[in-house]
Amino acid sequence: MLFALGGALALHFRSPGSAGSITSLGSVTIKTSDTSTRAVHPAKKPLQAKVDEPCWNNFGGDALRSLARPNLNLGRPTKVVWTRGFHDEIEYPPSYCNGYLYVNLEHGRTLALNAQSGHIIWSRKAAGFTASTPAIAGPRLIVSTHGGNVTAYRRSDGRLLWQLETGAAVESSPLVVGGAVYAGAADGKLYALNVRTGRPLWVYNTGGRISSSPSVVGGKVCITTYGGLVTCLRRSNGQRIWAVWVRRDFVRYESFYASPSSDGKRIFTVARSGKVIAFAAASGHTLWTYNLGTLTYGTPAVANGRVFVGNLAGSLSAIRATTGALLWRTSVSGRILAPSLVVGNLVFFSTLQGDTYAARTTDGKIAWHVSMGKFSPGIAAGRHYYFSLNGRLVVYRGRFTKSQG
């Protein structure tokens, strides 16, 4: 069944300014019927004794988009538990919870897999490319697509629960916090949706293309744009708390593909020019900048007072979160496009040339290497690494993983 959300959604227009405004949607469409012809299979519950904890519910692993589990000591990846190829790219890493992996394939398919065996539980075709990470929201899985949709599936069997048609590509990996789904679209709109129904709670028009993924820091939801804007809004109603236009020079503004990440006090992001910036989360005051000097796209990872960011010149840098001082830089043969991943005292990163490395967070020394990988390397739970390498899921035990499973 198709229905419209009223002729004009009652969203109040506030403070237009040059940094965007809460906007009226006009007419939006939410689909609730399941028109897929692809068979779905009921999920088999994994043995609870072998379920990894904690969950990794979204791109970044938490609402801060920190891309880090510094207290998880798995050690170097060792034994391969299982591997599965999909004849497609996996640009963004999977999400994981309760023994199940959820992954988006680049050419428009979402899969649910048993994390113990790699068995595909269900598969859904999307309208357009899916270069994002699905977000787990209790019994729901939220998926965004370049076809202009934000969709909720039932995690257990892939049944469509609702689908919002935005009218613009949605490259953002969605984030679910407190019953709201947050995602940005290419037309500059940042959406807050009811997680149960898909109905918009509010919509904020930033005025610039959004390719990044929003992060949540306390009562704020923050986003970056291609137009050079970094802004934080009130989660409850979408009102702007602060906004900063970042200049590249006297005539140009910066452009952001990277998402904002945070340690709870500061917000970190990096412009495509290579300028890493730290803002005070409360006020938007610029605390420091550090220039990597080359094209950079990957969202910074944040752990233990350090910010980790790779660039297309093939170097990974560790920067002190409080001051912006460079702590170390490690260079490899290859270009680093995607975000890194911190697990314990290791930071993992991949190159477009097809290699994945782990460097020590303390000094940048390379501690592990495998000749697979292209984009963001993957995620980790309590006992395993779940890596997405060259369109293949590879599950590793860590050196310190306990013997079970």
Helices and strands as residue ranges (DSSP letters): E 2-4, E 21-22, E 29-31, G 48-50, E 68-69, E 77-85, E 95-97, E 100-105, E 109-114, E 120-125, E 135-137, E 140-144, E 149-154, E 160-165, E 175-177, E 180-184, E 189-194, E 200-205, E 215-217, E 220-224, E 229-234, E 240-245, E 261-262, E 266-270, E 275-280, E 286-291, E 301-303, E 306-310, E 315-320, E 326-331, E 341-343, E 346-351, E 355-360, E 366-370, E 378-380, E 384-389, E 392-398
